[in-house]
Amino acid sequence: MFLFIKFGKTYLMKYTFFFLFFTTVSVFSQELTLDQANHLASLPIKCLQQEYPNKLGQMLIDSTEIQSPKKLHPSFYGCFDWHSSVHGHWSLVFLLKKFPNLAQRESIIKKLQINLSKENVQAEIDYLSKKHEKSFERTYGWNWLLKLQLELETFNEPFAQELAQNLKPLSHLIIERYIEFLPKLLYPIRVGTHSNTAFGLTFAWDYAVHSNDITFQNSIRNNSIRLFQNDVNCPFNWEPSGTDFLSPCLEEMGLMQRVLKQEDFMKWLKKFAPQLFHKKFKWEVAKVSDRTDGHLVHLDGLNFSRAWNLYHLINAYPKQFGHLKSLADVHMNFSLPSVVDGNYEGEHWLASFALHAYEERK
């Protein structure tokens, strides 16, 4: 009845596709299957080189800077905006690595090689090197860029290693930006959208550890502790705000889990989120009233954000937090069908969020 009411006016083919996908994910599987991977890969494939619609986060100094998205950002012009394009690239690299038999494999590799050529990456560096663009995509896009870098560097295929080398100069520039910016940030940003400070440091930390960049690690750790160590009793009941796609409470938890020693983290968490220790802790999923609204659909992302942080916690501390797995699964299951519901407002980015939740579930 629910599916009929909601999708009764759609074409039969679209309804059938959605129904089949829904049935494959409604009972949450332990592992991402090849069929599901192909469905999720189809979304960034479709938009990776789709220039319009497009939202540019650009500051114009004069009329000479009014150019097309592809001219401005030849690597990351697709999927509506720069950061969504970046994590669309990450999604495809992640799926290629996990599924050697992924459909459209050769086509995907070709698209990646075109977008991430040395020349195109240099154009991205040139853009970010403008004095008036030092804050461009800070820190959300920066964070995803380093996740893409990590995925390429850990993919033992010649094409991936070549692309990792192509992308590395841009990643180095981003790392320099982080190290310059973080000491200047006197107060953290705790919203559930792009500027969330905690989320903007998580993948960056993972790359700093992978690359054994001690200077970068120290910058992230020291500033994270400075900004968040005194936080207590995170207001879980304040979530969600109207257009959240990140969980302010759990993203902060996910960052502190990374940068603190285990003993220090557990002490901090008992003060920050004591409810997570309760065996019967419940948290209602975020519901979307209109998935054709580009802002309201953010709430599906919030469900994935909660799920991936809970999984990250459970994997590290299964005895203490194993009771939270069913809660994480409920959040994951609720929004998975909406990733392929045919609305570009969500499709251009939600696949990446779903895949990262799968990645953390392990």
Backbone hydrogen bonds, N-H to C=O, Kabsch-Sander energy under -0.5 kcal/mol:
donor,donor_aa,acceptor,acceptor_aa,energy
5,I,1,M,-2.6
6,K,2,F,-2.4
7,F,3,L,-2.5
8,G,4,F,-1.3
10,T,7,F,-1.8
15,Y,11,Y,-2.6
16,T,12,L,-2.9
17,F,13,M,-2.4
18,F,14,K,-2.5
19,F,15,Y,-2.6
20,L,16,T,-2.6
21,F,17,F,-2.4
22,F,18,F,-3.0
23,T,19,F,-2.3
24,T,20,L,-1.3
25,V,21,F,-1.2
25,V,22,F,-0.6
26,S,22,F,-2.0
27,V,23,T,-0.5
28,F,26,S,-0.8
37,A,33,T,-2.6
38,N,34,L,-2.5
39,H,35,D,-2.0
40,L,36,Q,-2.7
41,A,37,A,-2.7
42,S,38,N,-1.4
43,L,39,H,-0.5
43,L,40,L,-0.9
45,I,41,A,-2.0
46,K,42,S,-1.6
47,C,43,L,-1.4
48,L,44,P,-2.0
50,Q,47,C,-1.7
51,E,49,Q,-0.7
55,K,80,F,-3.7
56,L,54,N,-0.5
58,Q,56,L,-0.9
60,L,58,Q,-0.5
61,I,59,M,-0.6
65,E,62,D,-1.6
66,I,63,S,-1.6
67,Q,65,E,-1.3
72,L,68,S,-2.4
73,H,69,P,-3.0
78,G,48,L,-0.6
79,C,47,C,-1.7
79,C,50,Q,-0.5
80,F,50,Q,-0.5
81,D,79,C,-1.4
85,S,81,D,-2.1
86,V,82,W,-2.2
87,H,83,H,-2.5
88,G,84,S,-1.4
89,H,85,S,-2.2
90,W,86,V,-2.2
91,S,87,H,-2.0
92,L,88,G,-1.7
93,V,89,H,-2.3
94,F,90,W,-3.0
95,L,91,S,-2.3
96,L,92,L,-2.6
97,K,93,V,-2.1
98,K,94,F,-1.9
99,F,95,L,-2.6
102,L,99,F,-1.9
105,R,102,L,-1.1
108,I,104,Q,-2.7
109,I,105,R,-2.5
110,K,106,E,-2.1
111,K,107,S,-2.1
112,L,108,I,-2.5
113,Q,109,I,-2.6
114,I,110,K,-2.1
115,N,111,K,-2.6
116,L,112,L,-2.7
117,S,114,I,-1.0
121,V,117,S,-2.5
122,Q,118,K,-2.2
123,A,119,E,-1.6
124,E,120,N,-1.6
125,I,121,V,-2.2
126,D,122,Q,-2.6
127,Y,123,A,-1.9
128,L,124,E,-2.5
129,S,125,I,-1.5
130,K,127,Y,-1.5
133,E,130,K,-2.0
134,K,131,K,-0.8
136,F,133,E,-1.5
138,R,135,S,-2.1
141,G,137,E,-0.9
142,W,137,E,-1.7
143,N,139,T,-2.6
144,W,140,Y,-1.8
145,L,141,G,-2.1
146,L,142,W,-1.9
147,K,143,N,-1.3
148,L,144,W,-2.3
149,Q,145,L,-2.2
150,L,146,L,-2.2
151,E,147,K,-2.4
152,L,148,L,-2.3
153,E,149,Q,-2.4
154,T,150,L,-1.7
155,F,152,L,-1.4
156,N,154,T,-0.7
157,E,155,F,-2.3
161,Q,157,E,-2.5
162,E,158,P,-2.2
163,L,159,F,-2.1
164,A,160,A,-2.4
165,Q,161,Q,-1.8
166,N,162,E,-1.9
167,L,163,L,-2.4
168,K,164,A,-1.4
170,L,167,L,-0.9
171,S,167,L,-1.8
172,H,168,K,-2.7
173,L,169,P,-1.8
174,I,170,L,-2.1
175,I,171,S,-2.4
176,E,172,H,-2.2
177,R,173,L,-2.0
178,Y,174,I,-2.4
179,I,175,I,-2.4
180,E,176,E,-2.0
181,F,177,R,-2.6
182,L,178,Y,-2.8
184,K,181,F,-1.6
185,L,181,F,-0.8
185,L,182,L,-1.1
186,L,184,K,-1.3
190,R,188,P,-0.6
196,N,193,T,-2.1
197,T,189,I,-2.4
200,G,196,N,-1.7
201,L,198,A,-1.8
202,T,198,A,-0.7
202,T,199,F,-1.1
203,F,199,F,-0.6
205,W,201,L,-2.1
206,D,202,T,-2.0
207,Y,203,F,-2.2
208,A,204,A,-2.3
209,V,205,W,-2.4
210,H,206,D,-2.3
211,S,207,Y,-2.8
212,N,209,V,-1.1
213,D,208,A,-2.2
214,I,212,N,-1.3
217,Q,213,D,-2.5
218,N,214,I,-2.8
219,S,215,T,-1.9
220,I,216,F,-2.4
221,R,217,Q,-3.1
222,N,218,N,-2.6
223,N,219,S,-1.8
224,S,220,I,-2.3
225,I,221,R,-2.5
226,R,222,N,-2.1
227,L,223,N,-2.1
228,F,224,S,-2.5
229,Q,225,I,-2.1
231,D,228,F,-1.8
233,N,271,K,-3.1
234,C,272,F,-2.8
236,F,234,C,-1.9
238,W,235,P,-2.2
239,E,236,F,-1.6
244,D,241,S,-1.3
245,F,192,G,-3.1
246,L,192,G,-1.7
251,E,247,S,-2.9
252,E,248,P,-1.3
253,M,249,C,-1.9
254,G,250,L,-2.8
255,L,251,E,-1.9
256,M,252,E,-2.5
257,Q,253,M,-2.4
258,R,254,G,-1.0
258,R,255,L,-0.6
259,V,255,L,-1.9
260,L,256,M,-2.0
265,F,261,K,-3.0
266,M,262,Q,-2.5
267,K,263,E,-1.7
268,W,264,D,-2.3
269,L,265,F,-3.0
270,K,266,M,-1.8
271,K,267,K,-0.8
271,K,268,W,-0.7
272,F,268,W,-2.2
273,A,269,L,-3.3
276,L,273,A,-1.6
277,F,274,P,-1.4
278,H,275,Q,-1.5
281,F,278,H,-1.7
289,S,287,K,-0.5
293,D,290,D,-1.4
294,G,292,T,-0.6
297,V,293,D,-2.2
298,H,295,H,-1.5
299,L,296,L,-1.5
300,D,297,V,-1.6
301,G,297,V,-0.7
301,G,298,H,-1.0
302,L,244,D,-0.6
302,L,298,H,-1.3
303,N,299,L,-1.5
304,F,300,D,-1.6
305,S,301,G,-2.6
306,R,302,L,-2.6
307,A,303,N,-2.1
308,W,304,F,-3.0
309,N,305,S,-1.8
310,L,306,R,-2.2
311,Y,307,A,-2.7
312,H,308,W,-2.0
313,L,309,N,-1.9
314,I,310,L,-2.8
315,N,311,Y,-2.8
316,A,312,H,-1.1
317,Y,313,L,-2.1
321,F,317,Y,-2.4
322,G,318,P,-1.4
324,L,321,F,-2.1
325,K,322,G,-1.6
328,A,324,L,-2.3
329,D,325,K,-2.6
330,V,326,S,-2.1
331,H,327,L,-1.9
332,M,328,A,-2.4
333,N,329,D,-3.2
334,F,330,V,-1.9
335,S,331,H,-1.2
336,L,332,M,-1.5
338,S,335,S,-0.8
339,V,335,S,-0.5
339,V,336,L,-1.6
340,V,337,P,-0.9
341,D,338,S,-1.1
344,Y,342,G,-0.6
346,G,343,N,-1.4
347,E,343,N,-2.6
348,H,344,Y,-1.7
349,W,346,G,-1.6
350,L,346,G,-2.9
351,A,347,E,-0.6
352,S,349,W,-0.9
353,F,349,W,-1.1
354,A,350,L,-2.6
355,L,351,A,-2.5
356,H,352,S,-2.1
357,A,353,F,-1.9
358,Y,354,A,-2.3
359,E,355,L,-2.7
360,E,356,H,-2.2
361,R,357,A,-1.7
362,K,358,Y,-1.5
